[in-house]
């Protein structure tokens, strides 16, 4: 019998857009939480805590993104039209 893959829970309750994006990418890539932990070196309980309450450090975000084939970039926010009057 084939073991059913447990997909990553997309529910992120800490409200951080960064954490929401991280888990959306992982879910879109069809990672289970266990696979994500193994690929990134971040233990499952830490991943769960990021979803619920804790904020990851920038170095952790960067490492996780790199493991998923993405990179972290700093991009200037475009000012709203007419806001510099």
Secondary structure, DSSP 8 states (H G I E B T S, - for coil): ------B------S--HHHHHHHHHHHHTT-BHHHHHHHH---HHHHHHHHHT----HHHHHHHHHHTT-----------TTTT-
